[in-house]
Amino acid sequence: MKNCIACGMPMNNAADFAMNDESKDYCIYCAREDGTMKSFEEAKASMTGFIIKTQGLAHEAAESAALSMMKKLPAWESNFAE
Ligand SMILES: [Zn+2]
């Protein structure tokens, strides 16, 4: 089992992977329609929207929660490097 490098979601079967391709390191939610991985900004926007929807936070609070989650994920390491 792998975890998505961009959102941390566990990927248990092919349907969880981008393009149903188990050799990918990111999940279907972190892929664009063409199968490439979302950019930092795109991932941040979709994670922020997800947090607003699931936790009912205001935009600013949801965005900072999204950033603190992304900080722990390997895909965005370079975005947080100083
Ligand atoms: Zn993902």
PDB file of the backbone (N, CA, C, O) and the ligand in Angstrom, with CONECT records:
HET     ZN  A 101       1
ATOM      1  N   MET A   1       0.829  -1.200   0.000  1.00  0.00           N
ATOM      2  CA  MET A   1       0.000   0.000   0.000  1.00  0.00           C
ATOM      3  C   MET A   1       0.865   1.251   0.000  1.00  0.00           C
ATOM      4  O   MET A   1       1.887   1.316   0.683  1.00  0.00           O
ATOM      5  N   LYS A   2       0.443   2.237  -0.772  1.00  0.00           N
ATOM      6  CA  LYS A   2       1.156   3.514  -0.816  1.00  0.00           C
ATOM      7  C   LYS A   2       0.247   4.592  -0.274  1.00  0.00           C
ATOM      8  O   LYS A   2      -0.975   4.441  -0.236  1.00  0.00           O
ATOM      9  N   ASN A   3       0.869   5.694   0.149  1.00  0.00           N
ATOM     10  CA  ASN A   3       0.111   6.898   0.458  1.00  0.00           C
ATOM     11  C   ASN A   3       0.419   7.942  -0.605  1.00  0.00           C
ATOM     12  O   ASN A   3       1.551   8.057  -1.074  1.00  0.00           O
ATOM     13  N   CYS A   4      -0.579   8.680  -0.967  1.00  0.00           N
ATOM     14  CA  CYS A   4      -0.390   9.746  -1.945  1.00  0.00           C
ATOM     15  C   CYS A   4       0.657  10.739  -1.429  1.00  0.00           C
ATOM     16  O   CYS A   4       0.587  11.185  -0.284  1.00  0.00           O
ATOM     17  N   ILE A   5       1.619  11.076  -2.280  1.00  0.00           N
ATOM     18  CA  ILE A   5       2.666  12.007  -1.834  1.00  0.00           C
ATOM     19  C   ILE A   5       2.166  13.437  -1.728  1.00  0.00           C
ATOM     20  O   ILE A   5       2.823  14.282  -1.121  1.00  0.00           O
ATOM     21  N   ALA A   6       1.009  13.713  -2.312  1.00  0.00           N
ATOM     22  CA  ALA A   6       0.525  15.095  -2.353  1.00  0.00           C
ATOM     23  C   ALA A   6      -0.583  15.391  -1.361  1.00  0.00           C
ATOM     24  O   ALA A   6      -0.796  16.552  -1.009  1.00  0.00           O
ATOM     25  N   CYS A   7      -1.311  14.346  -0.891  1.00  0.00           N
ATOM     26  CA  CYS A   7      -2.359  14.613   0.098  1.00  0.00           C
ATOM     27  C   CYS A   7      -2.350  13.606   1.246  1.00  0.00           C
ATOM     28  O   CYS A   7      -3.062  13.790   2.233  1.00  0.00           O
ATOM     29  N   GLY A   8      -1.558  12.550   1.129  1.00  0.00           N
ATOM     30  CA  GLY A   8      -1.424  11.595   2.226  1.00  0.00           C
ATOM     31  C   GLY A   8      -2.477  10.509   2.246  1.00  0.00           C
ATOM     32  O   GLY A   8      -2.449   9.631   3.108  1.00  0.00           O
ATOM     33  N   MET A   9      -3.406  10.560   1.308  1.00  0.00           N
ATOM     34  CA  MET A   9      -4.465   9.551   1.292  1.00  0.00           C
ATOM     35  C   MET A   9      -3.894   8.163   1.015  1.00  0.00           C
ATOM     36  O   MET A   9      -3.066   8.003   0.118  1.00  0.00           O
ATOM     37  N   PRO A  10      -4.333   7.145   1.787  1.00  0.00           N
ATOM     38  CA  PRO A  10      -3.886   5.777   1.479  1.00  0.00           C
ATOM     39  C   PRO A  10      -4.499   5.314   0.157  1.00  0.00           C
ATOM     40  O   PRO A  10      -5.683   5.533  -0.099  1.00  0.00           O
ATOM     41  N   MET A  11      -3.691   4.681  -0.667  1.00  0.00           N
ATOM     42  CA  MET A  11      -4.179   4.215  -1.959  1.00  0.00           C
ATOM     43  C   MET A  11      -4.157   2.691  -1.958  1.00  0.00           C
ATOM     44  O   MET A  11      -3.099   2.073  -2.077  1.00  0.00           O
ATOM     45  N   ASN A  12      -5.319   2.105  -1.824  1.00  0.00           N
ATOM     46  CA  ASN A  12      -5.421   0.658  -1.627  1.00  0.00           C
ATOM     47  C   ASN A  12      -5.656  -0.119  -2.908  1.00  0.00           C
ATOM     48  O   ASN A  12      -5.221  -1.264  -3.031  1.00  0.00           O
ATOM     49  N   ASN A  13      -6.336   0.489  -3.856  1.00  0.00           N
ATOM     50  CA  ASN A  13      -6.530  -0.222  -5.113  1.00  0.00           C
ATOM     51  C   ASN A  13      -6.362   0.706  -6.300  1.00  0.00           C
ATOM     52  O   ASN A  13      -6.293   1.926  -6.154  1.00  0.00           O
ATOM     53  N   ALA A  14      -6.296   0.105  -7.476  1.00  0.00           N
ATOM     54  CA  ALA A  14      -5.947   0.853  -8.683  1.00  0.00           C
ATOM     55  C   ALA A  14      -6.830   2.083  -8.866  1.00  0.00           C
ATOM     56  O   ALA A  14      -6.362   3.105  -9.368  1.00  0.00           O
ATOM     57  N   ALA A  15      -8.094   2.003  -8.468  1.00  0.00           N
ATOM     58  CA  ALA A  15      -9.020   3.115  -8.662  1.00  0.00           C
ATOM     59  C   ALA A  15      -8.636   4.350  -7.846  1.00  0.00           C
ATOM     60  O   ALA A  15      -9.077   5.458  -8.152  1.00  0.00           O
ATOM     61  N   ASP A  16      -7.816   4.162  -6.808  1.00  0.00           N
ATOM     62  CA  ASP A  16      -7.388   5.301  -6.000  1.00  0.00           C
ATOM     63  C   ASP A  16      -6.232   6.063  -6.643  1.00  0.00           C
ATOM     64  O   ASP A  16      -5.960   7.209  -6.284  1.00  0.00           O
ATOM     65  N   PHE A  17      -5.558   5.428  -7.587  1.00  0.00           N
ATOM     66  CA  PHE A  17      -4.375   6.038  -8.191  1.00  0.00           C
ATOM     67  C   PHE A  17      -4.756   6.919  -9.370  1.00  0.00           C
ATOM     68  O   PHE A  17      -5.768   6.688 -10.032  1.00  0.00           O
ATOM     69  N   ALA A  18      -3.934   7.933  -9.624  1.00  0.00           N
ATOM     70  CA  ALA A  18      -4.113   8.750 -10.819  1.00  0.00           C
ATOM     71  C   ALA A  18      -4.106   7.847 -12.043  1.00  0.00           C
ATOM     72  O   ALA A  18      -3.239   6.983 -12.172  1.00  0.00           O
ATOM     73  N   MET A  19      -5.059   8.038 -12.937  1.00  0.00           N
ATOM     74  CA  MET A  19      -5.185   7.254 -14.161  1.00  0.00           C
ATOM     75  C   MET A  19      -5.286   5.739 -13.909  1.00  0.00           C
ATOM     76  O   MET A  19      -4.974   4.945 -14.796  1.00  0.00           O
ATOM     77  N   ASN A  20      -5.714   5.344 -12.723  1.00  0.00           N
ATOM     78  CA  ASN A  20      -5.757   3.918 -12.347  1.00  0.00           C
ATOM     79  C   ASN A  20      -4.400   3.231 -12.517  1.00  0.00           C
ATOM     80  O   ASN A  20      -4.331   2.029 -12.773  1.00  0.00           O
ATOM     81  N   ASP A  21      -3.334   4.002 -12.373  1.00  0.00           N
ATOM     82  CA  ASP A  21      -1.983   3.496 -12.615  1.00  0.00           C
ATOM     83  C   ASP A  21      -1.247   3.366 -11.275  1.00  0.00           C
ATOM     84  O   ASP A  21      -0.851   4.358 -10.664  1.00  0.00           O
ATOM     85  N   GLU A  22      -1.079   2.115 -10.840  1.00  0.00           N
ATOM     86  CA  GLU A  22      -0.492   1.882  -9.522  1.00  0.00           C
ATOM     87  C   GLU A  22       0.985   2.236  -9.431  1.00  0.00           C
ATOM     88  O   GLU A  22       1.563   2.206  -8.344  1.00  0.00           O
ATOM     89  N   SER A  23       1.598   2.570 -10.557  1.00  0.00           N
ATOM     90  CA  SER A  23       2.998   3.003 -10.477  1.00  0.00           C
ATOM     91  C   SER A  23       3.101   4.494 -10.138  1.00  0.00           C
ATOM     92  O   SER A  23       4.189   4.991  -9.850  1.00  0.00           O
ATOM     93  N   LYS A  24       1.960   5.212 -10.171  1.00  0.00           N
ATOM     94  CA  LYS A  24       1.963   6.638  -9.816  1.00  0.00           C
ATOM     95  C   LYS A  24       2.069   6.787  -8.294  1.00  0.00           C
ATOM     96  O   LYS A  24       1.672   5.907  -7.531  1.00  0.00           O
ATOM     97  N   ASP A  25       2.617   7.928  -7.889  1.00  0.00           N
ATOM     98  CA  ASP A  25       2.792   8.187  -6.459  1.00  0.00           C
ATOM     99  C   ASP A  25       1.708   9.087  -5.898  1.00  0.00           C
ATOM    100  O   ASP A  25       1.722   9.414  -4.711  1.00  0.00           O
ATOM    101  N   TYR A  26       0.781   9.485  -6.732  1.00  0.00           N
ATOM    102  CA  TYR A  26      -0.274  10.382  -6.256  1.00  0.00           C
ATOM    103  C   TYR A  26      -1.640   9.844  -6.662  1.00  0.00           C
ATOM    104  O   TYR A  26      -1.774   9.023  -7.569  1.00  0.00           O
ATOM    105  N   CYS A  27      -2.656  10.348  -5.943  1.00  0.00           N
ATOM    106  CA  CYS A  27      -3.981   9.753  -6.079  1.00  0.00           C
ATOM    107  C   CYS A  27      -4.816  10.458  -7.143  1.00  0.00           C
ATOM    108  O   CYS A  27      -4.405  11.456  -7.735  1.00  0.00           O
ATOM    109  N   ILE A  28      -5.971   9.915  -7.355  1.00  0.00           N
ATOM    110  CA  ILE A  28      -6.889  10.431  -8.369  1.00  0.00           C
ATOM    111  C   ILE A  28      -7.323  11.872  -8.071  1.00  0.00           C
ATOM    112  O   ILE A  28      -7.614  12.639  -8.989  1.00  0.00           O
ATOM    113  N   TYR A  29      -7.365  12.234  -6.787  1.00  0.00           N
ATOM    114  CA  TYR A  29      -7.791  13.589  -6.421  1.00  0.00           C
ATOM    115  C   TYR A  29      -6.685  14.616  -6.628  1.00  0.00           C
ATOM    116  O   TYR A  29      -6.947  15.817  -6.698  1.00  0.00           O
ATOM    117  N   CYS A  30      -5.461  14.141  -6.723  1.00  0.00           N
ATOM    118  CA  CYS A  30      -4.333  15.058  -6.899  1.00  0.00           C
ATOM    119  C   CYS A  30      -3.877  15.112  -8.346  1.00  0.00           C
ATOM    120  O   CYS A  30      -2.875  15.753  -8.666  1.00  0.00           O
ATOM    121  N   ALA A  31      -4.615  14.435  -9.221  1.00  0.00           N
ATOM    122  CA  ALA A  31      -4.273  14.439 -10.643  1.00  0.00           C
ATOM    123  C   ALA A  31      -5.192  15.384 -11.397  1.00  0.00           C
ATOM    124  O   ALA A  31      -6.361  15.548 -11.046  1.00  0.00           O
ATOM    125  N   ARG A  32      -4.651  15.996 -12.429  1.00  0.00           N
ATOM    126  CA  ARG A  32      -5.481  16.763 -13.352  1.00  0.00           C
ATOM    127  C   ARG A  32      -6.146  15.787 -14.314  1.00  0.00           C
ATOM    128  O   ARG A  32      -5.878  14.586 -14.286  1.00  0.00           O
ATOM    129  N   GLU A  33      -7.013  16.322 -15.161  1.00  0.00           N
ATOM    130  CA  GLU A  33      -7.695  15.442 -16.115  1.00  0.00           C
ATOM    131  C   GLU A  33      -6.731  14.711 -17.032  1.00  0.00           C
ATOM    132  O   GLU A  33      -7.024  13.603 -17.481  1.00  0.00           O
ATOM    133  N   ASP A  34      -5.588  15.315 -17.316  1.00  0.00           N
ATOM    134  CA  ASP A  34      -4.624  14.653 -18.192  1.00  0.00           C
ATOM    135  C   ASP A  34      -3.694  13.703 -17.436  1.00  0.00           C
ATOM    136  O   ASP A  34      -2.802  13.105 -18.037  1.00  0.00           O
ATOM    137  N   GLY A  35      -3.892  13.561 -16.146  1.00  0.00           N
ATOM    138  CA  GLY A  35      -3.124  12.582 -15.380  1.00  0.00           C
ATOM    139  C   GLY A  35      -1.874  13.121 -14.721  1.00  0.00           C
ATOM    140  O   GLY A  35      -1.246  12.419 -13.928  1.00  0.00           O
ATOM    141  N   THR A  36      -1.491  14.370 -15.033  1.00  0.00           N
ATOM    142  CA  THR A  36      -0.324  14.939 -14.359  1.00  0.00           C
ATOM    143  C   THR A  36      -0.717  15.423 -12.965  1.00  0.00           C
ATOM    144  O   THR A  36      -1.895  15.643 -12.680  1.00  0.00           O
ATOM    145  N   MET A  37       0.269  15.583 -12.117  1.00  0.00           N
ATOM    146  CA  MET A  37      -0.028  15.972 -10.752  1.00  0.00           C
ATOM    147  C   MET A  37      -0.332  17.468 -10.681  1.00  0.00           C
ATOM    148  O   MET A  37       0.274  18.278 -11.384  1.00  0.00           O
ATOM    149  N   LYS A  38      -1.289  17.813  -9.811  1.00  0.00           N
ATOM    150  CA  LYS A  38      -1.628  19.215  -9.616  1.00  0.00           C
ATOM    151  C   LYS A  38      -0.425  19.995  -9.090  1.00  0.00           C
ATOM    152  O   LYS A  38       0.473  19.444  -8.455  1.00  0.00           O
ATOM    153  N   SER A  39      -0.441  21.295  -9.377  1.00  0.00           N
ATOM    154  CA  SER A  39       0.605  22.165  -8.845  1.00  0.00           C
ATOM    155  C   SER A  39       0.331  22.447  -7.368  1.00  0.00           C
ATOM    156  O   SER A  39      -0.738  22.134  -6.843  1.00  0.00           O
ATOM    157  N   PHE A  40       1.320  23.042  -6.721  1.00  0.00           N
ATOM    158  CA  PHE A  40       1.170  23.429  -5.325  1.00  0.00           C
ATOM    159  C   PHE A  40      -0.080  24.292  -5.114  1.00  0.00           C
ATOM    160  O   PHE A  40      -0.872  24.033  -4.208  1.00  0.00           O
ATOM    161  N   GLU A  41      -0.249  25.302  -5.944  1.00  0.00           N
ATOM    162  CA  GLU A  41      -1.397  26.205  -5.801  1.00  0.00           C
ATOM    163  C   GLU A  41      -2.722  25.472  -6.020  1.00  0.00           C
ATOM    164  O   GLU A  41      -3.692  25.696  -5.297  1.00  0.00           O
ATOM    165  N   GLU A  42      -2.749  24.602  -7.017  1.00  0.00           N
ATOM    166  CA  GLU A  42      -3.978  23.854  -7.286  1.00  0.00           C
ATOM    167  C   GLU A  42      -4.310  22.909  -6.132  1.00  0.00           C
ATOM    168  O   GLU A  42      -5.465  22.787  -5.721  1.00  0.00           O
ATOM    169  N   ALA A  43      -3.287  22.251  -5.625  1.00  0.00           N
ATOM    170  CA  ALA A  43      -3.510  21.319  -4.521  1.00  0.00           C
ATOM    171  C   ALA A  43      -3.944  22.071  -3.267  1.00  0.00           C
ATOM    172  O   ALA A  43      -4.813  21.616  -2.523  1.00  0.00           O
ATOM    173  N   LYS A  44      -3.333  23.216  -3.048  1.00  0.00           N
ATOM    174  CA  LYS A  44      -3.697  24.019  -1.881  1.00  0.00           C
ATOM    175  C   LYS A  44      -5.158  24.471  -1.989  1.00  0.00           C
ATOM    176  O   LYS A  44      -5.905  24.416  -1.013  1.00  0.00           O
ATOM    177  N   ALA A  45      -5.552  24.914  -3.176  1.00  0.00           N
ATOM    178  CA  ALA A  45      -6.928  25.369  -3.374  1.00  0.00           C
ATOM    179  C   ALA A  45      -7.908  24.220  -3.163  1.00  0.00           C
ATOM    180  O   ALA A  45      -8.951  24.407  -2.536  1.00  0.00           O
ATOM    181  N   SER A  46      -7.586  23.029  -3.680  1.00  0.00           N
ATOM    182  CA  SER A  46      -8.568  21.961  -3.539  1.00  0.00           C
ATOM    183  C   SER A  46      -8.601  21.438  -2.110  1.00  0.00           C
ATOM    184  O   SER A  46      -9.659  21.043  -1.620  1.00  0.00           O
ATOM    185  N   MET A  47      -7.454  21.431  -1.436  1.00  0.00           N
ATOM    186  CA  MET A  47      -7.452  20.999  -0.038  1.00  0.00           C
ATOM    187  C   MET A  47      -8.183  22.016   0.842  1.00  0.00           C
ATOM    188  O   MET A  47      -8.905  21.641   1.766  1.00  0.00           O
ATOM    189  N   THR A  48      -7.992  23.283   0.553  1.00  0.00           N
ATOM    190  CA  THR A  48      -8.700  24.325   1.304  1.00  0.00           C
ATOM    191  C   THR A  48     -10.213  24.170   1.134  1.00  0.00           C
ATOM    192  O   THR A  48     -10.968  24.262   2.102  1.00  0.00           O
ATOM    193  N   GLY A  49     -10.645  23.934  -0.100  1.00  0.00           N
ATOM    194  CA  GLY A  49     -12.072  23.738  -0.359  1.00  0.00           C
ATOM    195  C   GLY A  49     -12.616  22.519   0.372  1.00  0.00           C
ATOM    196  O   GLY A  49     -13.732  22.535   0.892  1.00  0.00           O
ATOM    197  N   PHE A  50     -11.812  21.466   0.403  1.00  0.00           N
ATOM    198  CA  PHE A  50     -12.217  20.241   1.082  1.00  0.00           C
ATOM    199  C   PHE A  50     -12.397  20.492   2.589  1.00  0.00           C
ATOM    200  O   PHE A  50     -13.362  20.020   3.190  1.00  0.00           O
ATOM    201  N   ILE A  51     -11.477  21.227   3.180  1.00  0.00           N
ATOM    202  CA  ILE A  51     -11.549  21.512   4.618  1.00  0.00           C
ATOM    203  C   ILE A  51     -12.754  22.405   4.931  1.00  0.00           C
ATOM    204  O   ILE A  51     -13.440  22.202   5.932  1.00  0.00           O
ATOM    205  N   ILE A  52     -13.004  23.386   4.074  1.00  0.00           N
ATOM    206  CA  ILE A  52     -14.178  24.245   4.270  1.00  0.00           C
ATOM    207  C   ILE A  52     -15.453  23.391   4.259  1.00  0.00           C
ATOM    208  O   ILE A  52     -16.345  23.560   5.090  1.00  0.00           O
ATOM    209  N   LYS A  53     -15.509  22.473   3.290  1.00  0.00           N
ATOM    210  CA  LYS A  53     -16.691  21.629   3.149  1.00  0.00           C
ATOM    211  C   LYS A  53     -16.862  20.655   4.311  1.00  0.00           C
ATOM    212  O   LYS A  53     -17.966  20.477   4.828  1.00  0.00           O
ATOM    213  N   THR A  54     -15.752  20.024   4.718  1.00  0.00           N
ATOM    214  CA  THR A  54     -15.873  18.972   5.727  1.00  0.00           C
ATOM    215  C   THR A  54     -15.834  19.518   7.150  1.00  0.00           C
ATOM    216  O   THR A  54     -16.438  18.935   8.050  1.00  0.00           O
ATOM    217  N   GLN A  55     -15.128  20.634   7.364  1.00  0.00           N
ATOM    218  CA  GLN A  55     -14.987  21.116   8.736  1.00  0.00           C
ATOM    219  C   GLN A  55     -15.663  22.450   8.970  1.00  0.00           C
ATOM    220  O   GLN A  55     -15.716  22.934  10.101  1.00  0.00           O
ATOM    221  N   GLY A  56     -16.177  23.046   7.910  1.00  0.00           N
ATOM    222  CA  GLY A  56     -16.899  24.303   8.055  1.00  0.00           C
ATOM    223  C   GLY A  56     -16.048  25.476   8.506  1.00  0.00           C
ATOM    224  O   GLY A  56     -16.560  26.418   9.112  1.00  0.00           O
ATOM    225  N   LEU A  57     -14.745  25.429   8.214  1.00  0.00           N
ATOM    226  CA  LEU A  57     -13.883  26.543   8.610  1.00  0.00           C
ATOM    227  C   LEU A  57     -14.015  27.705   7.630  1.00  0.00           C
ATOM    228  O   LEU A  57     -14.413  27.527   6.478  1.00  0.00           O
ATOM    229  N   ALA A  58     -13.673  28.889   8.111  1.00  0.00           N
ATOM    230  CA  ALA A  58     -13.592  30.049   7.218  1.00  0.00           C
ATOM    231  C   ALA A  58     -12.408  29.867   6.279  1.00  0.00           C
ATOM    232  O   ALA A  58     -11.490  29.096   6.559  1.00  0.00           O
ATOM    233  N   HIS A  59     -12.440  30.584   5.170  1.00  0.00           N
ATOM    234  CA  HIS A  59     -11.421  30.374   4.136  1.00  0.00           C
ATOM    235  C   HIS A  59      -9.995  30.495   4.664  1.00  0.00           C
ATOM    236  O   HIS A  59      -9.140  29.655   4.381  1.00  0.00           O
ATOM    237  N   GLU A  60      -9.756  31.544   5.428  1.00  0.00           N
ATOM    238  CA  GLU A  60      -8.388  31.784   5.898  1.00  0.00           C
ATOM    239  C   GLU A  60      -7.895  30.664   6.818  1.00  0.00           C
ATOM    240  O   GLU A  60      -6.760  30.202   6.698  1.00  0.00           O
ATOM    241  N   ALA A  61      -8.765  30.235   7.739  1.00  0.00           N
ATOM    242  CA  ALA A  61      -8.396  29.167   8.670  1.00  0.00           C
ATOM    243  C   ALA A  61      -8.205  27.853   7.922  1.00  0.00           C
ATOM    244  O   ALA A  61      -7.296  27.079   8.223  1.00  0.00           O
ATOM    245  N   ALA A  62      -9.071  27.613   6.945  1.00  0.00           N
ATOM    246  CA  ALA A  62      -8.962  26.375   6.161  1.00  0.00           C
ATOM    247  C   ALA A  62      -7.669  26.364   5.356  1.00  0.00           C
ATOM    248  O   ALA A  62      -7.022  25.326   5.215  1.00  0.00           O
ATOM    249  N   GLU A  63      -7.302  27.522   4.833  1.00  0.00           N
ATOM    250  CA  GLU A  63      -6.076  27.580   4.046  1.00  0.00           C
ATOM    251  C   GLU A  63      -4.850  27.345   4.924  1.00  0.00           C
ATOM    252  O   GLU A  63      -3.906  26.684   4.491  1.00  0.00           O
ATOM    253  N   SER A  64      -4.845  27.863   6.126  1.00  0.00           N
ATOM    254  CA  SER A  64      -3.676  27.622   6.961  1.00  0.00           C
ATOM    255  C   SER A  64      -3.646  26.170   7.442  1.00  0.00           C
ATOM    256  O   SER A  64      -2.566  25.611   7.632  1.00  0.00           O
ATOM    257  N   ALA A  65      -4.811  25.552   7.642  1.00  0.00           N
ATOM    258  CA  ALA A  65      -4.847  24.118   7.959  1.00  0.00           C
ATOM    259  C   ALA A  65      -4.329  23.298   6.775  1.00  0.00           C
ATOM    260  O   ALA A  65      -3.591  22.329   6.953  1.00  0.00           O
ATOM    261  N   ALA A  66      -4.724  23.695   5.575  1.00  0.00           N
ATOM    262  CA  ALA A  66      -4.257  22.996   4.373  1.00  0.00           C
ATOM    263  C   ALA A  66      -2.738  23.088   4.266  1.00  0.00           C
ATOM    264  O   ALA A  66      -2.068  22.099   3.966  1.00  0.00           O
ATOM    265  N   LEU A  67      -2.205  24.271   4.513  1.00  0.00           N
ATOM    266  CA  LEU A  67      -0.756  24.448   4.420  1.00  0.00           C
ATOM    267  C   LEU A  67      -0.020  23.617   5.459  1.00  0.00           C
ATOM    268  O   LEU A  67       1.046  23.069   5.174  1.00  0.00           O
ATOM    269  N   SER A  68      -0.581  23.519   6.666  1.00  0.00           N
ATOM    270  CA  SER A  68       0.147  22.746   7.671  1.00  0.00           C
ATOM    271  C   SER A  68       0.085  21.248   7.362  1.00  0.00           C
ATOM    272  O   SER A  68       0.996  20.501   7.721  1.00  0.00           O
ATOM    273  N   MET A  69      -0.996  20.806   6.694  1.00  0.00           N
ATOM    274  CA  MET A  69      -1.027  19.408   6.234  1.00  0.00           C
ATOM    275  C   MET A  69      -0.026  19.182   5.103  1.00  0.00           C
ATOM    276  O   MET A  69       0.684  18.178   5.080  1.00  0.00           O
ATOM    277  N   MET A  70       0.018  20.112   4.182  1.00  0.00           N
ATOM    278  CA  MET A  70       0.894  19.965   3.013  1.00  0.00           C
ATOM    279  C   MET A  70       2.366  19.979   3.405  1.00  0.00           C
ATOM    280  O   MET A  70       3.202  19.371   2.736  1.00  0.00           O
ATOM    281  N   LYS A  71       2.665  20.659   4.467  1.00  0.00           N
ATOM    282  CA  LYS A  71       4.033  20.741   4.964  1.00  0.00           C
ATOM    283  C   LYS A  71       4.606  19.371   5.300  1.00  0.00           C
ATOM    284  O   LYS A  71       5.817  19.161   5.229  1.00  0.00           O
ATOM    285  N   LYS A  72       3.726  18.437   5.667  1.00  0.00           N
ATOM    286  CA  LYS A  72       4.174  17.111   6.074  1.00  0.00           C
ATOM    287  C   LYS A  72       4.272  16.137   4.907  1.00  0.00           C
ATOM    288  O   LYS A  72       4.686  14.992   5.092  1.00  0.00           O
ATOM    289  N   LEU A  73       3.901  16.569   3.721  1.00  0.00           N
ATOM    290  CA  LEU A  73       3.831  15.649   2.596  1.00  0.00           C
ATOM    291  C   LEU A  73       5.021  15.809   1.658  1.00  0.00           C
ATOM    292  O   LEU A  73       5.439  16.928   1.361  1.00  0.00           O
ATOM    293  N   PRO A  74       5.565  14.685   1.193  1.00  0.00           N
ATOM    294  CA  PRO A  74       6.805  14.732   0.406  1.00  0.00           C
ATOM    295  C   PRO A  74       6.696  15.529  -0.905  1.00  0.00           C
ATOM    296  O   PRO A  74       7.688  16.088  -1.371  1.00  0.00           O
ATOM    297  N   ALA A  75       5.513  15.580  -1.489  1.00  0.00           N
ATOM    298  CA  ALA A  75       5.401  16.262  -2.790  1.00  0.00           C
ATOM    299  C   ALA A  75       5.729  17.751  -2.698  1.00  0.00           C
ATOM    300  O   ALA A  75       6.173  18.352  -3.676  1.00  0.00           O
ATOM    301  N   TRP A  76       5.514  18.340  -1.535  1.00  0.00           N
ATOM    302  CA  TRP A  76       5.620  19.806  -1.430  1.00  0.00           C
ATOM    303  C   TRP A  76       6.828  20.260  -0.630  1.00  0.00           C
ATOM    304  O   TRP A  76       6.959  21.435  -0.290  1.00  0.00           O
ATOM    305  N   GLU A  77       7.696  19.326  -0.339  1.00  0.00           N
ATOM    306  CA  GLU A  77       8.874  19.626   0.472  1.00  0.00           C
ATOM    307  C   GLU A  77       9.595  20.885  -0.007  1.00  0.00           C
ATOM    308  O   GLU A  77       9.948  21.757   0.786  1.00  0.00           O
ATOM    309  N   SER A  78       9.805  20.960  -1.319  1.00  0.00           N
ATOM    310  CA  SER A  78      10.583  22.080  -1.845  1.00  0.00           C
ATOM    311  C   SER A  78       9.823  23.410  -1.730  1.00  0.00           C
ATOM    312  O   SER A  78      10.434  24.478  -1.696  1.00  0.00           O
ATOM    313  N   ASN A  79       8.470  23.334  -1.669  1.00  0.00           N
ATOM    314  CA  ASN A  79       7.689  24.566  -1.537  1.00  0.00           C
ATOM    315  C   ASN A  79       7.820  25.193  -0.147  1.00  0.00           C
ATOM    316  O   ASN A  79       7.520  26.372   0.044  1.00  0.00           O
ATOM    317  N   PHE A  80       8.270  24.393   0.815  1.00  0.00           N
ATOM    318  CA  PHE A  80       8.405  24.912   2.163  1.00  0.00           C
ATOM    319  C   PHE A  80       9.871  25.111   2.559  1.00  0.00           C
ATOM    320  O   PHE A  80      10.167  25.585   3.656  1.00  0.00           O
ATOM    321  N   ALA A  81      10.778  24.746   1.659  1.00  0.00           N
ATOM    322  CA  ALA A  81      12.202  24.885   1.959  1.00  0.00           C
ATOM    323  C   ALA A  81      12.557  26.368   2.024  1.00  0.00           C
ATOM    324  O   ALA A  81      12.032  27.175   1.257  1.00  0.00           O
ATOM    325  N   GLU A  82      13.418  26.705   2.911  1.00  0.00           N
ATOM    326  CA  GLU A  82      13.774  28.108   3.059  1.00  0.00           C
ATOM    327  C   GLU A  82      14.985  28.438   2.211  1.00  0.00           C
ATOM    328  O   GLU A  82      15.440  29.581   2.203  1.00  0.00           O
TER     329      GLU A  82
HETATM  330 ZN    ZN A 101      -3.663  12.763  -3.278  1.00  0.00          ZN2+
END
